[in-house]
Amino acid sequence: MWVDFKHLSKAKIGYIPHAFRVSFISLKLILIGLAGLVHALMPVIFLETVSKGIKKIHHEISHF
């Protein structure tokens, strides 16, 4: 569903805390994506950054 006007009440979180939480995770995803692009061009660096980062975010999201 693209629009759910009850999302915040279902998640039992206010607008501002939700905005900060999702913004923080989005920034992490962008940085992990950039690390992945760098790793694609230079495979000798950021060897486990992407996989570890995604696992960490998965853990954080599953415990919201």
N, C-alpha and C positions, 0 to 999 in steps of 0.2 A: 504494500500500500504506500503510495507516494505521500499522502497527506493524512495525518492522524492527529486531530485536534485534542485528543485525550492522552497523547503520548507522555507528557510530563506527569499527569496525574497517575497514569499506569505505572510509570517508573518511580513514582513517589519522590520527585526531585523538583526543585524550583528552576525557574528560567536561568538565572545567573549562574548557579552551580553547574547546571547542565551545559551552559555555553562555555564555561571555563574548562570543564572536563573534556568535552568533545573537541574544543580548540586545541587543548594540550595533546590529545591523542592524534589529532590531525597533523599537528606540527611534527610529532614523532614519526608518523608515517611518511611525511615528506622527506625528512632527514634520512630515514631508512631507505627510501627510494633513491635518493641522491647517492648514498653509499653503495647501493646496488649498481647504479650506473657507472660509478667510478670503478667498482670491482669488475664490471663487465669489460672495461677498457684496460684495466691493470689488475689482473687476477692475483697478483702477489700481495695486495693490500685488502683490508676489510674482509678477511677470509671467512669469519663467522658472524660478522656484524648484522647482516640481514636476517639470517635464520634465528639468531639469538634475540634480535629486536622484535621480530614478529611473534616469537614464542612468549616474550615478556608482555607484549601488548595483548596477546590472546589471554594470558593469565589475568592481567588487569581487567579486561573487559568482562571476562567470565565471573569476576567477583564484584561486579557493580552492585 
